[in-house]
Amino acid sequence: RKGLNGDEVESIFGQIFKESIRSSRKQREGLYRSLLGLFEVGEDEDVEGRRKKKRSESKSGETYVEKLPLLSFAVQVLAHLPYNTANDPLFIIYSIASNAMLHGAQLLDRLA
């Protein structure tokens, strides 16, 4: 892949992905789900990404702002993996679209 200035862009995980994960569709989709799962708002989180306070917790959980470096890293890994079929990027796009349809309205209401 070409970067912004024309240089080749490679993932440091590319070789590991090629040798161990790319041969099995189930493992690939598991990796994609794990990375995309970082972006999902769980049942125990509010719309802003904070964990709802439980009786056993003394303070609120991590917000999306605090998770931003990890989320940015996950996106960069997904963007630069050496995919060998069109199904892999389409699976990722489908997962993102599904997540946006489920939680997008909540986020828009919160921002309005």
Gaussian input, Z-matrix of N, CA and C with variables (Angstrom, degrees):
# hf/3-21g

backbone

0 1
 N
 C     1     B1
 C     2     B2     1     A1
 N     3     B3     2     A2     1     D1
 C     4     B4     3     A3     2     D2
 C     5     B5     4     A4     3     D3
 N     6     B6     5     A5     4     D4
 C     7     B7     6     A6     5     D5
 C     8     B8     7     A7     6     D6
 N     9     B9     8     A8     7     D7
 C    10    B10     9     A9     8     D8
 C    11    B11    10    A10     9     D9
 N    12    B12    11    A11    10    D10
 C    13    B13    12    A12    11    D11
 C    14    B14    13    A13    12    D12
 N    15    B15    14    A14    13    D13
 C    16    B16    15    A15    14    D14
 C    17    B17    16    A16    15    D15
 N    18    B18    17    A17    16    D16
 C    19    B19    18    A18    17    D17
 C    20    B20    19    A19    18    D18
 N    21    B21    20    A20    19    D19
 C    22    B22    21    A21    20    D20
 C    23    B23    22    A22    21    D21
 N    24    B24    23    A23    22    D22
 C    25    B25    24    A24    23    D23
 C    26    B26    25    A25    24    D24
 N    27    B27    26    A26    25    D25
 C    28    B28    27    A27    26    D26
 C    29    B29    28    A28    27    D27
 N    30    B30    29    A29    28    D28
 C    31    B31    30    A30    29    D29
 C    32    B32    31    A31    30    D30
 N    33    B33    32    A32    31    D31
 C    34    B34    33    A33    32    D32
 C    35    B35    34    A34    33    D33
 N    36    B36    35    A35    34    D34
 C    37    B37    36    A36    35    D35
 C    38    B38    37    A37    36    D36
 N    39    B39    38    A38    37    D37
 C    40    B40    39    A39    38    D38
 C    41    B41    40    A40    39    D39
 N    42    B42    41    A41    40    D40
 C    43    B43    42    A42    41    D41
 C    44    B44    43    A43    42    D42
 N    45    B45    44    A44    43    D43
 C    46    B46    45    A45    44    D44
 C    47    B47    46    A46    45    D45
 N    48    B48    47    A47    46    D46
 C    49    B49    48    A48    47    D47
 C    50    B50    49    A49    48    D48
 N    51    B51    50    A50    49    D49
 C    52    B52    51    A51    50    D50
 C    53    B53    52    A52    51    D51
 N    54    B54    53    A53    52    D52
 C    55    B55    54    A54    53    D53
 C    56    B56    55    A55    54    D54
 N    57    B57    56    A56    55    D55
 C    58    B58    57    A57    56    D56
 C    59    B59    58    A58    57    D57
 N    60    B60    59    A59    58    D58
 C    61    B61    60    A60    59    D59
 C    62    B62    61    A61    60    D60
 N    63    B63    62    A62    61    D61
 C    64    B64    63    A63    62    D62
 C    65    B65    64    A64    63    D63
 N    66    B66    65    A65    64    D64
 C    67    B67    66    A66    65    D65
 C    68    B68    67    A67    66    D66
 N    69    B69    68    A68    67    D67
 C    70    B70    69    A69    68    D68
 C    71    B71    70    A70    69    D69
 N    72    B72    71    A71    70    D70
 C    73    B73    72    A72    71    D71
 C    74    B74    73    A73    72    D72
 N    75    B75    74    A74    73    D73
 C    76    B76    75    A75    74    D74
 C    77    B77    76    A76    75    D75
 N    78    B78    77    A77    76    D76
 C    79    B79    78    A78    77    D77
 C    80    B80    79    A79    78    D78
 N    81    B81    80    A80    79    D79
 C    82    B82    81    A81    80    D80
 C    83    B83    82    A82    81    D81
 N    84    B84    83    A83    82    D82
 C    85    B85    84    A84    83    D83
 C    86    B86    85    A85    84    D84
 N    87    B87    86    A86    85    D85
 C    88    B88    87    A87    86    D86
 C    89    B89    88    A88    87    D87
 N    90    B90    89    A89    88    D88
 C    91    B91    90    A90    89    D89
 C    92    B92    91    A91    90    D90
 N    93    B93    92    A92    91    D91
 C    94    B94    93    A93    92    D92
 C    95    B95    94    A94    93    D93
 N    96    B96    95    A95    94    D94
 C    97    B97    96    A96    95    D95
 C    98    B98    97    A97    96    D96
 N    99    B99    98    A98    97    D97
 C   100   B100    99    A99    98    D98
 C   101   B101   100   A100    99    D99
 N   102   B102   101   A101   100   D100
 C   103   B103   102   A102   101   D101
 C   104   B104   103   A103   102   D102
 N   105   B105   104   A104   103   D103
 C   106   B106   105   A105   104   D104
 C   107   B107   106   A106   105   D105
 N   108   B108   107   A107   106   D106
 C   109   B109   108   A108   107   D107
 C   110   B110   109   A109   108   D108
 N   111   B111   110   A110   109   D109
 C   112   B112   111   A111   110   D110
 C   113   B113   112   A112   111   D111
 N   114   B114   113   A113   112   D112
 C   115   B115   114   A114   113   D113
 C   116   B116   115   A115   114   D114
 N   117   B117   116   A116   115   D115
 C   118   B118   117   A117   116   D116
 C   119   B119   118   A118   117   D117
 N   120   B120   119   A119   118   D118
 C   121   B121   120   A120   119   D119
 C   122   B122   121   A121   120   D120
 N   123   B123   122   A122   121   D121
 C   124   B124   123   A123   122   D122
 C   125   B125   124   A124   123   D123
 N   126   B126   125   A125   124   D124
 C   127   B127   126   A126   125   D125
 C   128   B128   127   A127   126   D126
 N   129   B129   128   A128   127   D127
 C   130   B130   129   A129   128   D128
 C   131   B131   130   A130   129   D129
 N   132   B132   131   A131   130   D130
 C   133   B133   132   A132   131   D131
 C   134   B134   133   A133   132   D132
 N   135   B135   134   A134   133   D133
 C   136   B136   135   A135   134   D134
 C   137   B137   136   A136   135   D135
 N   138   B138   137   A137   136   D136
 C   139   B139   138   A138   137   D137
 C   140   B140   139   A139   138   D138
 N   141   B141   140   A140   139   D139
 C   142   B142   141   A141   140   D140
 C   143   B143   142   A142   141   D141
 N   144   B144   143   A143   142   D142
 C   145   B145   144   A144   143   D143
 C   146   B146   145   A145   144   D144
 N   147   B147   146   A146   145   D145
 C   148   B148   147   A147   146   D146
 C   149   B149   148   A148   147   D147
 N   150   B150   149   A149   148   D148
 C   151   B151   150   A150   149   D149
 C   152   B152   151   A151   150   D150
 N   153   B153   152   A152   151   D151
 C   154   B154   153   A153   152   D152
 C   155   B155   154   A154   153   D153
 N   156   B156   155   A155   154   D154
 C   157   B157   156   A156   155   D155
 C   158   B158   157   A157   156   D156
 N   159   B159   158   A158   157   D157
 C   160   B160   159   A159   158   D158
 C   161   B161   160   A160   159   D159
 N   162   B162   161   A161   160   D160
 C   163   B163   162   A162   161   D161
 C   164   B164   163   A163   162   D162
 N   165   B165   164   A164   163   D163
 C   166   B166   165   A165   164   D164
 C   167   B167   166   A166   165   D165
 N   168   B168   167   A167   166   D166
 C   169   B169   168   A168   167   D167
 C   170   B170   169   A169   168   D168
 N   171   B171   170   A170   169   D169
 C   172   B172   171   A171   170   D170
 C   173   B173   172   A172   171   D171
 N   174   B174   173   A173   172   D172
 C   175   B175   174   A174   173   D173
 C   176   B176   175   A175   174   D174
 N   177   B177   176   A176   175   D175
 C   178   B178   177   A177   176   D176
 C   179   B179   178   A178   177   D177
 N   180   B180   179   A179   178   D178
 C   181   B181   180   A180   179   D179
 C   182   B182   181   A181   180   D180
 N   183   B183   182   A182   181   D181
 C   184   B184   183   A183   182   D182
 C   185   B185   184   A184   183   D183
 N   186   B186   185   A185   184   D184
 C   187   B187   186   A186   185   D185
 C   188   B188   187   A187   186   D186
 N   189   B189   188   A188   187   D187
 C   190   B190   189   A189   188   D188
 C   191   B191   190   A190   189   D189
 N   192   B192   191   A191   190   D190
 C   193   B193   192   A192   191   D191
 C   194   B194   193   A193   192   D192
 N   195   B195   194   A194   193   D193
 C   196   B196   195   A195   194   D194
 C   197   B197   196   A196   195   D195
 N   198   B198   197   A197   196   D196
 C   199   B199   198   A198   197   D197
 C   200   B200   199   A199   198   D198
 N   201   B201   200   A200   199   D199
 C   202   B202   201   A201   200   D200
 C   203   B203   202   A202   201   D201
 N   204   B204   203   A203   202   D202
 C   205   B205   204   A204   203   D203
 C   206   B206   205   A205   204   D204
 N   207   B207   206   A206   205   D205
 C   208   B208   207   A207   206   D206
 C   209   B209   208   A208   207   D207
 N   210   B210   209   A209   208   D208
 C   211   B211   210   A210   209   D209
 C   212   B212   211   A211   210   D210
 N   213   B213   212   A212   211   D211
 C   214   B214   213   A213   212   D212
 C   215   B215   214   A214   213   D213
 N   216   B216   215   A215   214   D214
 C   217   B217   216   A216   215   D215
 C   218   B218   217   A217   216   D216
 N   219   B219   218   A218   217   D217
 C   220   B220   219   A219   218   D218
 C   221   B221   220   A220   219   D219
 N   222   B222   221   A221   220   D220
 C   223   B223   222   A222   221   D221
 C   224   B224   223   A223   222   D222
 N   225   B225   224   A224   223   D223
 C   226   B226   225   A225   224   D224
 C   227   B227   226   A226   225   D225
 N   228   B228   227   A227   226   D226
 C   229   B229   228   A228   227   D227
 C   230   B230   229   A229   228   D228
 N   231   B231   230   A230   229   D229
 C   232   B232   231   A231   230   D230
 C   233   B233   232   A232   231   D231
 N   234   B234   233   A233   232   D232
 C   235   B235   234   A234   233   D233
 C   236   B236   235   A235   234   D234
 N   237   B237   236   A236   235   D235
 C   238   B238   237   A237   236   D236
 C   239   B239   238   A238   237   D237
 N   240   B240   239   A239   238   D238
 C   241   B241   240   A240   239   D239
 C   242   B242   241   A241   240   D240
 N   243   B243   242   A242   241   D241
 C   244   B244   243   A243   242   D242
 C   245   B245   244   A244   243   D243
 N   246   B246   245   A245   244   D244
 C   247   B247   246   A246   245   D245
 C   248   B248   247   A247   246   D246
 N   249   B249   248   A248   247   D247
 C   250   B250   249   A249   248   D248
 C   251   B251   250   A250   249   D249
 N   252   B252   251   A251   250   D250
 C   253   B253   252   A252   251   D251
 C   254   B254   253   A253   252   D252
 N   255   B255   254   A254   253   D253
 C   256   B256   255   A255   254   D254
 C   257   B257   256   A256   255   D255
 N   258   B258   257   A257   256   D256
 C   259   B259   258   A258   257   D257
 C   260   B260   259   A259   258   D258
 N   261   B261   260   A260   259   D259
 C   262   B262   261   A261   260   D260
 C   263   B263   262   A262   261   D261
 N   264   B264   263   A263   262   D262
 C   265   B265   264   A264   263   D263
 C   266   B266   265   A265   264   D264
 N   267   B267   266   A266   265   D265
 C   268   B268   267   A267   266   D266
 C   269   B269   268   A268   267   D267
 N   270   B270   269   A269   268   D268
 C   271   B271   270   A270   269   D269
 C   272   B272   271   A271   270   D270
 N   273   B273   272   A272   271   D271
 C   274   B274   273   A273   272   D272
 C   275   B275   274   A274   273   D273
 N   276   B276   275   A275   274   D274
 C   277   B277   276   A276   275   D275
 C   278   B278   277   A277   276   D276
 N   279   B279   278   A278   277   D277
 C   280   B280   279   A279   278   D278
 C   281   B281   280   A280   279   D279
 N   282   B282   281   A281   280   D280
 C   283   B283   282   A282   281   D281
 C   284   B284   283   A283   282   D282
 N   285   B285   284   A284   283   D283
 C   286   B286   285   A285   284   D284
 C   287   B287   286   A286   285   D285
 N   288   B288   287   A287   286   D286
 C   289   B289   288   A288   287   D287
 C   290   B290   289   A289   288   D288
 N   291   B291   290   A290   289   D289
 C   292   B292   291   A291   290   D290
 C   293   B293   292   A292   291   D291
 N   294   B294   293   A293   292   D292
 C   295   B295   294   A294   293   D293
 C   296   B296   295   A295   294   D294
 N   297   B297   296   A296   295   D295
 C   298   B298   297   A297   296   D296
 C   299   B299   298   A298   297   D297
 N   300   B300   299   A299   298   D298
 C   301   B301   300   A300   299   D299
 C   302   B302   301   A301   300   D300
 N   303   B303   302   A302   301   D301
 C   304   B304   303   A303   302   D302
 C   305   B305   304   A304   303   D303
 N   306   B306   305   A305   304   D304
 C   307   B307   306   A306   305   D305
 C   308   B308   307   A307   306   D306
 N   309   B309   308   A308   307   D307
 C   310   B310   309   A309   308   D308
 C   311   B311   310   A310   309   D309
 N   312   B312   311   A311   310   D310
 C   313   B313   312   A312   311   D311
 C   314   B314   313   A313   312   D312
 N   315   B315   314   A314   313   D313
 C   316   B316   315   A315   314   D314
 C   317   B317   316   A316   315   D315
 N   318   B318   317   A317   316   D316
 C   319   B319   318   A318   317   D317
 C   320   B320   319   A319   318   D318
 N   321   B321   320   A320   319   D319
 C   322   B322   321   A321   320   D320
 C   323   B323   322   A322   321   D321
 N   324   B324   323   A323   322   D322
 C   325   B325   324   A324   323   D323
 C   326   B326   325   A325   324   D324
 N   327   B327   326   A326   325   D325
 C   328   B328   327   A327   326   D326
 C   329   B329   328   A328   327   D327
 N   330   B330   329   A329   328   D328
 C   331   B331   330   A330   329   D329
 C   332   B332   331   A331   330   D330
 N   333   B333   332   A332   331   D331
 C   334   B334   333   A333   332   D332
 C   335   B335   334   A334   333   D333

   B1=1.4480
   B2=1.5140
   B3=1.2797
   B4=1.4578
   B5=1.5188
   B6=1.3102
   B7=1.4500
   B8=1.5103
   B9=1.3150
   B10=1.4551
   B11=1.5212
   B12=1.3112
   B13=1.4594
   B14=1.5277
   B15=1.3245
   B16=1.4571
   B17=1.5139
   B18=1.3277
   B19=1.4615
   B20=1.5285
   B21=1.3237
   B22=1.4599
   B23=1.5209
   B24=1.3336
   B25=1.4577
   B26=1.5180
   B27=1.3213
   B28=1.4507
   B29=1.5107
   B30=1.3075
   B31=1.4627
   B32=1.5257
   B33=1.3130
   B34=1.4645
   B35=1.5266
   B36=1.3338
   B37=1.4531
   B38=1.5241
   B39=1.3283
   B40=1.4541
   B41=1.5156
   B42=1.3075
   B43=1.4636
   B44=1.5272
   B45=1.3154
   B46=1.4730
   B47=1.5205
   B48=1.3262
   B49=1.4562
   B50=1.5277
   B51=1.3295
   B52=1.4667
   B53=1.5217
   B54=1.3123
   B55=1.4599
   B56=1.5181
   B57=1.3184
   B58=1.4609
   B59=1.5231
   B60=1.3113
   B61=1.4566
   B62=1.5232
   B63=1.3019
   B64=1.4520
   B65=1.5260
   B66=1.3083
   B67=1.4608
   B68=1.5218
   B69=1.3162
   B70=1.4595
   B71=1.5305
   B72=1.3240
   B73=1.4633
   B74=1.5260
   B75=1.3162
   B76=1.4548
   B77=1.5301
   B78=1.3275
   B79=1.4626
   B80=1.5251
   B81=1.3363
   B82=1.4699
   B83=1.5196
   B84=1.3283
   B85=1.4576
   B86=1.5293
   B87=1.3199
   B88=1.4596
   B89=1.5207
   B90=1.3308
   B91=1.4652
   B92=1.5222
   B93=1.3432
   B94=1.4608
   B95=1.5219
   B96=1.3298
   B97=1.4734
   B98=1.5322
   B99=1.3139
   B100=1.4698
   B101=1.5248
   B102=1.3300
   B103=1.4693
   B104=1.5241
   B105=1.3354
   B106=1.4607
   B107=1.5256
   B108=1.3234
   B109=1.4552
   B110=1.5208
   B111=1.3056
   B112=1.4624
   B113=1.5262
   B114=1.3381
   B115=1.4604
   B116=1.5236
   B117=1.3241
   B118=1.4511
   B119=1.5211
   B120=1.3316
   B121=1.4535
   B122=1.5165
   B123=1.3141
   B124=1.4528
   B125=1.5116
   B126=1.3271
   B127=1.4599
   B128=1.5172
   B129=1.3223
   B130=1.4590
   B131=1.5179
   B132=1.3535
   B133=1.4586
   B134=1.5117
   B135=1.3252
   B136=1.4474
   B137=1.5246
   B138=1.3245
   B139=1.4645
   B140=1.5213
   B141=1.3205
   B142=1.4533
   B143=1.5190
   B144=1.3242
   B145=1.4475
   B146=1.5085
   B147=1.3222
   B148=1.4600
   B149=1.5147
   B150=1.2958
   B151=1.4596
   B152=1.5284
   B153=1.3375
   B154=1.4588
   B155=1.5194
   B156=1.2888
   B157=1.4623
   B158=1.5283
   B159=1.2983
   B160=1.4549
   B161=1.5167
   B162=1.2958
   B163=1.4596
   B164=1.5200
   B165=1.3295
   B166=1.4643
   B167=1.5257
   B168=1.3464
   B169=1.4573
   B170=1.5248
   B171=1.3076
   B172=1.4564
   B173=1.5271
   B174=1.3230
   B175=1.4588
   B176=1.5176
   B177=1.3178
   B178=1.4607
   B179=1.5238
   B180=1.3206
   B181=1.4595
   B182=1.5137
   B183=1.3041
   B184=1.4553
   B185=1.5328
   B186=1.3263
   B187=1.4609
   B188=1.5204
   B189=1.3319
   B190=1.4582
   B191=1.5262
   B192=1.3174
   B193=1.4651
   B194=1.5253
   B195=1.3140
   B196=1.4640
   B197=1.5241
   B198=1.3433
   B199=1.4625
   B200=1.5315
   B201=1.3211
   B202=1.4532
   B203=1.5316
   B204=1.3377
   B205=1.4683
   B206=1.5373
   B207=1.3227
   B208=1.4681
   B209=1.5241
   B210=1.3379
   B211=1.4598
   B212=1.5224
   B213=1.3177
   B214=1.4587
   B215=1.5250
   B216=1.3175
   B217=1.4615
   B218=1.5260
   B219=1.3366
   B220=1.4644
   B221=1.5299
   B222=1.3211
   B223=1.4659
   B224=1.5326
   B225=1.3115
   B226=1.4586
   B227=1.5238
   B228=1.3258
   B229=1.4642
   B230=1.5193
   B231=1.3365
   B232=1.4647
   B233=1.5296
   B234=1.3155
   B235=1.4718
   B236=1.5202
   B237=1.3241
   B238=1.4601
   B239=1.5222
   B240=1.3320
   B241=1.4625
   B242=1.5273
   B243=1.3224
   B244=1.4777
   B245=1.5344
   B246=1.3305
   B247=1.4639
   B248=1.5232
   B249=1.3334
   B250=1.4636
   B251=1.5188
   B252=1.3224
   B253=1.4621
   B254=1.5228
   B255=1.3208
   B256=1.4667
   B257=1.5199
   B258=1.3243
   B259=1.4636
   B260=1.5196
   B261=1.3132
   B262=1.4627
   B263=1.5284
   B264=1.3404
   B265=1.4675
   B266=1.5344
   B267=1.3394
   B268=1.4542
   B269=1.5306
   B270=1.3290
   B271=1.4623
   B272=1.5272
   B273=1.3258
   B274=1.4646
   B275=1.5256
   B276=1.3276
   B277=1.4662
   B278=1.5297
   B279=1.3287
   B280=1.4606
   B281=1.5354
   B282=1.3201
   B283=1.4616
   B284=1.5213
   B285=1.3223
   B286=1.4605
   B287=1.5253
   B288=1.3362
   B289=1.4628
   B290=1.5233
   B291=1.3211
   B292=1.4715
   B293=1.5252
   B294=1.3103
   B295=1.4602
   B296=1.5274
   B297=1.3212
   B298=1.4695
   B299=1.5243
   B300=1.3303
   B301=1.4665
   B302=1.5250
   B303=1.3268
   B304=1.4619
   B305=1.5183
   B306=1.3176
   B307=1.4630
   B308=1.5177
   B309=1.3215
   B310=1.4582
   B311=1.5143
   B312=1.3300
   B313=1.4643
   B314=1.5228
   B315=1.3358
   B316=1.4688
   B317=1.5161
   B318=1.3199
   B319=1.4618
   B320=1.5108
   B321=1.3413
   B322=1.4665
   B323=1.5208
   B324=1.3422
   B325=1.4555
   B326=1.5272
   B327=1.2948
   B328=1.4733
   B329=1.5383
   B330=1.3314
   B331=1.4658
   B332=1.5286
   B333=1.3329
   B334=1.4843
   B335=1.4959
   A1=109.90
   A2=115.02
   A3=120.78
   A4=109.93
   A5=115.97
   A6=122.12
   A7=110.68
   A8=117.26
   A9=121.81
   A10=112.64
   A11=117.35
   A12=119.74
   A13=112.46
   A14=117.50
   A15=120.95
   A16=115.27
   A17=118.15
   A18=121.58
   A19=110.14
   A20=115.11
   A21=120.34
   A22=109.39
   A23=116.19
   A24=122.03
   A25=107.33
   A26=116.19
   A27=122.22
   A28=109.97
   A29=115.62
   A30=120.57
   A31=108.78
   A32=116.12
   A33=118.59
   A34=110.58
   A35=116.77
   A36=121.45
   A37=112.31
   A38=117.75
   A39=121.92
   A40=113.84
   A41=117.18
   A42=120.85
   A43=111.52
   A44=117.12
   A45=121.02
   A46=109.60
   A47=116.27
   A48=121.38
   A49=110.65
   A50=116.73
   A51=121.25
   A52=111.91
   A53=116.85
   A54=120.88
   A55=114.23
   A56=118.21
   A57=117.64
   A58=115.82
   A59=118.48
   A60=119.76
   A61=112.96
   A62=118.90
   A63=121.71
   A64=113.67
   A65=118.88
   A66=120.59
   A67=113.17
   A68=118.89
   A69=121.99
   A70=110.61
   A71=116.18
   A72=120.59
   A73=111.17
   A74=117.32
   A75=121.38
   A76=111.44
   A77=116.75
   A78=120.42
   A79=111.29
   A80=117.00
   A81=120.45
   A82=110.70
   A83=116.45
   A84=119.65
   A85=111.18
   A86=117.49
   A87=120.44
   A88=111.62
   A89=116.17
   A90=120.57
   A91=110.63
   A92=116.51
   A93=120.17
   A94=110.83
   A95=116.78
   A96=120.11
   A97=110.97
   A98=116.50
   A99=119.70
   A100=111.11
   A101=116.08
   A102=119.28
   A103=111.32
   A104=117.23
   A105=119.82
   A106=112.03
   A107=117.07
   A108=121.21
   A109=113.01
   A110=116.88
   A111=120.37
   A112=111.73
   A113=116.79
   A114=121.78
   A115=113.36
   A116=118.05
   A117=120.75
   A118=111.65
   A119=114.63
   A120=121.69
   A121=105.85
   A122=116.20
   A123=120.71
   A124=112.51
   A125=115.85
   A126=120.73
   A127=111.62
   A128=116.92
   A129=119.91
   A130=112.18
   A131=116.86
   A132=121.26
   A133=108.86
   A134=116.60
   A135=119.19
   A136=109.09
   A137=116.02
   A138=120.69
   A139=112.07
   A140=118.10
   A141=120.99
   A142=112.25
   A143=117.46
   A144=120.12
   A145=114.98
   A146=117.46
   A147=119.74
   A148=109.18
   A149=115.66
   A150=120.07
   A151=108.16
   A152=115.02
   A153=118.64
   A154=108.24
   A155=114.41
   A156=119.99
   A157=110.30
   A158=115.61
   A159=121.45
   A160=107.75
   A161=116.09
   A162=119.76
   A163=111.92
   A164=116.14
   A165=119.23
   A166=113.07
   A167=116.86
   A168=119.89
   A169=110.69
   A170=115.26
   A171=119.38
   A172=111.97
   A173=117.09
   A174=119.99
   A175=109.49
   A176=116.77
   A177=120.06
   A178=110.09
   A179=114.99
   A180=121.00
   A181=112.89
   A182=114.36
   A183=123.19
   A184=110.60
   A185=117.93
   A186=121.66
   A187=109.37
   A188=115.65
   A189=119.70
   A190=111.59
   A191=116.72
   A192=119.95
   A193=109.68
   A194=116.78
   A195=120.65
   A196=111.62
   A197=116.77
   A198=121.22
   A199=112.61
   A200=118.20
   A201=121.94
   A202=114.42
   A203=120.89
   A204=119.04
   A205=112.72
   A206=117.06
   A207=120.34
   A208=110.92
   A209=117.52
   A210=121.28
   A211=111.27
   A212=116.61
   A213=121.08
   A214=110.78
   A215=116.49
   A216=121.17
   A217=110.93
   A218=117.12
   A219=121.10
   A220=110.95
   A221=117.04
   A222=120.98
   A223=110.46
   A224=117.33
   A225=120.35
   A226=111.42
   A227=117.29
   A228=120.35
   A229=109.70
   A230=117.50
   A231=120.92
   A232=111.82
   A233=116.69
   A234=120.39
   A235=113.08
   A236=117.79
   A237=119.63
   A238=115.07
   A239=117.52
   A240=118.47
   A241=109.27
   A242=117.13
   A243=120.03
   A244=111.07
   A245=116.55
   A246=121.21
   A247=109.77
   A248=116.70
   A249=119.05
   A250=112.33
   A251=118.72
   A252=121.62
   A253=108.42
   A254=115.50
   A255=119.99
   A256=111.41
   A257=117.52
   A258=120.77
   A259=112.59
   A260=118.04
   A261=120.53
   A262=112.34
   A263=119.59
   A264=118.32
   A265=112.23
   A266=117.59
   A267=120.08
   A268=111.48
   A269=116.80
   A270=120.87
   A271=110.37
   A272=116.50
   A273=121.18
   A274=110.47
   A275=117.22
   A276=121.41
   A277=110.51
   A278=116.64
   A279=121.04
   A280=110.63
   A281=117.12
   A282=121.22
   A283=111.38
   A284=117.04
   A285=121.32
   A286=110.18
   A287=117.47
   A288=121.46
   A289=110.90
   A290=116.98
   A291=120.66
   A292=110.72
   A293=116.59
   A294=120.94
   A295=110.54
   A296=116.94
   A297=120.63
   A298=110.83
   A299=117.62
   A300=120.18
   A301=111.08
   A302=117.23
   A303=120.47
   A304=112.83
   A305=117.48
   A306=121.16
   A307=113.91
   A308=118.09
   A309=121.06
   A310=113.66
   A311=116.71
   A312=119.97
   A313=111.13
   A314=116.43
   A315=119.94
   A316=111.01
   A317=116.40
   A318=119.56
   A319=111.76
   A320=117.52
   A321=120.67
   A322=110.77
   A323=117.52
   A324=120.52
   A325=110.92
   A326=115.27
   A327=120.35
   A328=110.67
   A329=116.66
   A330=120.75
   A331=112.17
   A332=117.00
   A333=120.56
   A334=113.40
   D1=147.83
   D2=179.02
   D3=-96.45
   D4=136.93
   D5=175.92
   D6=-84.49
   D7=-171.90
   D8=-178.57
   D9=-63.47
   D10=-36.30
   D11=-178.44
   D12=-97.90
   D13=15.43
   D14=175.96
   D15=90.78
   D16=-7.58
   D17=178.77
   D18=-75.63
   D19=154.90
   D20=175.35
   D21=-70.20
   D22=137.08
   D23=178.08
   D24=-112.54
   D25=128.24
   D26=-179.16
   D27=-130.57
   D28=147.89
   D29=175.02
   D30=-88.35
   D31=142.20
   D32=176.64
   D33=-69.69
   D34=-16.04
   D35=178.25
   D36=-95.24
   D37=0.96
   D38=-176.48
   D39=-57.69
   D40=-46.70
   D41=-178.25
   D42=-67.09
   D43=-40.89
   D44=176.98
   D45=-63.12
   D46=-43.07
   D47=179.02
   D48=-60.69
   D49=-45.22
   D50=-179.47
   D51=-63.05
   D52=-44.13
   D53=-173.32
   D54=-79.54
   D55=-32.33
   D56=-171.76
   D57=-117.82
   D58=-29.39
   D59=-172.06
   D60=-109.60
   D61=-35.00
   D62=-171.75
   D63=-61.75
   D64=-26.09
   D65=-176.29
   D66=-75.03
   D67=-18.87
   D68=-177.54
   D69=-116.08
   D70=118.52
   D71=-179.29
   D72=-61.65
   D73=-40.12
   D74=-179.51
   D75=-61.83
   D76=-41.78
   D77=178.56
   D78=-68.30
   D79=-40.31
   D80=178.00
   D81=-60.18
   D82=-49.37
   D83=-178.47
   D84=-65.82
   D85=-32.89
   D86=175.26
   D87=-63.63
   D88=-41.92
   D89=176.99
   D90=-62.97
   D91=-45.93
   D92=-179.77
   D93=-62.43
   D94=-43.70
   D95=179.58
   D96=-63.15
   D97=-39.05
   D98=179.47
   D99=-63.16
   D100=-46.04
   D101=-179.55
   D102=-68.39
   D103=-41.50
   D104=179.67
   D105=-71.77
   D106=-25.45
   D107=178.13
   D108=-63.77
   D109=-21.14
   D110=176.97
   D111=-63.49
   D112=-24.36
   D113=-175.45
   D114=-92.10
   D115=-12.13
   D116=-174.52
   D117=-76.89
   D118=144.35
   D119=174.59
   D120=-90.16
   D121=114.95
   D122=-178.42
   D123=-80.44
   D124=173.04
   D125=179.26
   D126=-64.95
   D127=-26.64
   D128=-178.63
   D129=-95.40
   D130=15.81
   D131=177.48
   D132=-121.08
   D133=150.40
   D134=173.63
   D135=-89.97
   D136=-177.97
   D137=-174.65
   D138=-62.48
   D139=-30.76
   D140=-179.03
   D141=-80.79
   D142=-0.56
   D143=176.58
   D144=90.80
   D145=4.91
   D146=178.05
   D147=-87.47
   D148=142.87
   D149=175.81
   D150=-69.71
   D151=136.00
   D152=175.71
   D153=-66.16
   D154=140.32
   D155=-175.89
   D156=-68.24
   D157=127.53
   D158=176.01
   D159=-103.73
   D160=160.78
   D161=-178.85
   D162=-60.12
   D163=-32.00
   D164=-177.59
   D165=-82.09
   D166=-10.60
   D167=-178.81
   D168=-96.23
   D169=138.60
   D170=179.95
   D171=-91.21
   D172=-23.02
   D173=178.91
   D174=-139.73
   D175=164.73
   D176=-179.32
   D177=-72.10
   D178=159.31
   D179=-177.30
   D180=-77.52
   D181=-171.21
   D182=-177.18
   D183=-70.23
   D184=136.93
   D185=176.24
   D186=-93.37
   D187=169.37
   D188=177.70
   D189=-62.67
   D190=-32.64
   D191=178.23
   D192=-62.09
   D193=-40.64
   D194=178.72
   D195=-71.26
   D196=-28.29
   D197=179.91
   D198=-87.12
   D199=-3.11
   D200=-173.71
   D201=-54.68
   D202=-44.07
   D203=177.71
   D204=-61.24
   D205=-39.94
   D206=177.82
   D207=-66.53
   D208=-42.78
   D209=179.20
   D210=-64.54
   D211=-39.51
   D212=177.26
   D213=-63.01
   D214=-42.66
   D215=177.94
   D216=-62.51
   D217=-43.35
   D218=-179.83
   D219=-61.75
   D220=-40.78
   D221=178.94
   D222=-65.28
   D223=-41.44
   D224=-179.90
   D225=-66.27
   D226=-38.03
   D227=176.78
   D228=-63.17
   D229=-47.44
   D230=179.80
   D231=-62.59
   D232=-36.83
   D233=-177.57
   D234=-69.93
   D235=-27.12
   D236=-172.29
   D237=-113.95
   D238=11.15
   D239=175.35
   D240=-70.42
   D241=146.83
   D242=-179.52
   D243=-82.74
   D244=86.32
   D245=-179.69
   D246=-71.57
   D247=142.56
   D248=178.43
   D249=-113.04
   D250=-6.24
   D251=174.32
   D252=-133.01
   D253=157.59
   D254=177.86
   D255=-73.99
   D256=-17.72
   D257=-178.96
   D258=-64.59
   D259=-32.92
   D260=-177.29
   D261=-65.70
   D262=-54.15
   D263=176.91
   D264=-62.78
   D265=-33.24
   D266=178.17
   D267=-67.02
   D268=-36.50
   D269=175.67
   D270=-62.30
   D271=-42.63
   D272=179.54
   D273=-65.39
   D274=-44.03
   D275=179.15
   D276=-62.75
   D277=-42.88
   D278=178.52
   D279=-61.46
   D280=-43.33
   D281=179.95
   D282=-63.57
   D283=-41.55
   D284=179.04
   D285=-66.12
   D286=-42.84
   D287=179.45
   D288=-63.37
   D289=-40.79
   D290=178.68
   D291=-64.01
   D292=-43.66
   D293=178.68
   D294=-63.47
   D295=-40.70
   D296=179.56
   D297=-65.90
   D298=-37.87
   D299=178.92
   D300=-68.18
   D301=-36.20
   D302=-178.98
   D303=-74.09
   D304=-40.28
   D305=-172.15
   D306=-114.25
   D307=-7.31
   D308=-176.39
   D309=-63.56
   D310=-40.31
   D311=-179.40
   D312=-63.98
   D313=-39.85
   D314=177.32
   D315=-61.62
   D316=-43.04
   D317=-179.59
   D318=-67.23
   D319=-39.96
   D320=178.36
   D321=-65.25
   D322=-42.06
   D323=177.53
   D324=-61.14
   D325=-38.65
   D326=-179.08
   D327=-66.88
   D328=-37.18
   D329=-177.95
   D330=-77.93
   D331=-24.96
   D332=-176.78
   D333=-75.27

